[in-house]
Amino acid sequence: MAKEDLLTLDGLIDEIFPDGRFGVRLENDHRIIAYTAGRMRRFRIRSVVGDAVRVEMTPYDLSKGRIVYRERGAGPAGSGPRKGNR
């Protein structure tokens, strides 16, 4: 496996920590700590408990990961477009 190879896994957010970190339960029932990717921060993509996410992990540390994608429609109801000035 090359140094640049990443593992991509699906999971659910089950806990929110300070500083943009999340507790994620992976599909293989492991629990990791993940942070949001820079592009998700840049476009202000919000994640809440119960969201289905895609996580990238390095094979060197399987306890941490980076959230790179939040599945559409997996969040709570009523999360429509925001109103107000930007």
C-alpha positions in Angstrom: 0.0 0.0 0.0 1.5 3.4 -1.0 1.8 6.2 1.5 -1.0 8.2 -0.4 -3.6 5.4 -0.2 -6.6 6.2 1.9 -9.3 4.0 3.2 -12.9 5.3 2.5 -15.6 4.0 4.8 -19.2 5.0 5.5 -20.6 5.7 9.0 -23.0 7.7 11.2 -22.3 10.6 13.4 -23.2 9.7 17.0 -21.5 12.5 19.0 -20.3 16.1 18.5 -17.1 17.3 20.2 -15.8 20.9 20.4 -13.4 22.2 17.7 -15.2 20.6 14.7 -14.6 17.0 15.7 -17.2 14.2 15.6 -17.6 10.8 17.0 -18.4 8.5 14.1 -19.7 4.9 14.2 -18.4 3.1 11.1 -20.4 0.5 9.2 -18.1 -2.2 10.6 -19.1 -1.1 14.2 -15.8 0.6 15.0 -15.9 4.1 16.6 -13.5 6.8 15.5 -12.9 10.5 16.0 -13.2 12.5 12.8 -12.9 16.1 11.7 -14.5 18.0 8.9 -12.5 18.4 5.7 -11.5 21.9 4.6 -13.9 22.0 1.7 -16.8 21.2 4.0 -15.8 24.0 6.3 -15.3 26.4 3.4 -18.9 25.8 2.1 -20.3 25.7 5.6 -21.7 22.2 5.3 -23.2 21.4 8.8 -23.3 17.9 10.2 -25.5 16.8 13.1 -26.0 13.6 15.1 -27.5 10.9 12.9 -26.0 12.1 9.6 -24.6 9.5 7.3 -21.1 10.5 6.3 -18.1 9.2 4.2 -14.8 9.1 6.1 -11.3 8.9 4.8 -8.7 7.2 7.0 -5.0 6.6 6.7 -3.9 3.0 7.2 -1.3 4.2 9.8 -3.8 5.4 12.3 -7.2 3.7 12.3 -8.6 5.6 15.2 -8.9 9.0 13.4 -10.4 10.1 10.1 -11.6 13.0 8.0 -15.2 13.5 7.0 -15.2 14.2 3.3 -18.9 13.8 2.4 -22.3 14.1 4.1 -25.1 12.1 2.5 -28.1 14.2 1.4 -31.4 13.5 3.1 -30.0 11.7 6.1 -30.3 14.6 8.5 -33.3 15.8 10.5 -36.5 17.1 8.8 -37.0 20.8 8.4 -33.5 21.7 7.3 -34.4 23.8 4.3 -32.6 26.7 2.8 -31.4 29.5 5.1 -33.0 32.9 5.0 -31.2 36.2 5.6 -28.3 38.2 4.4 -25.0 36.6 3.7 
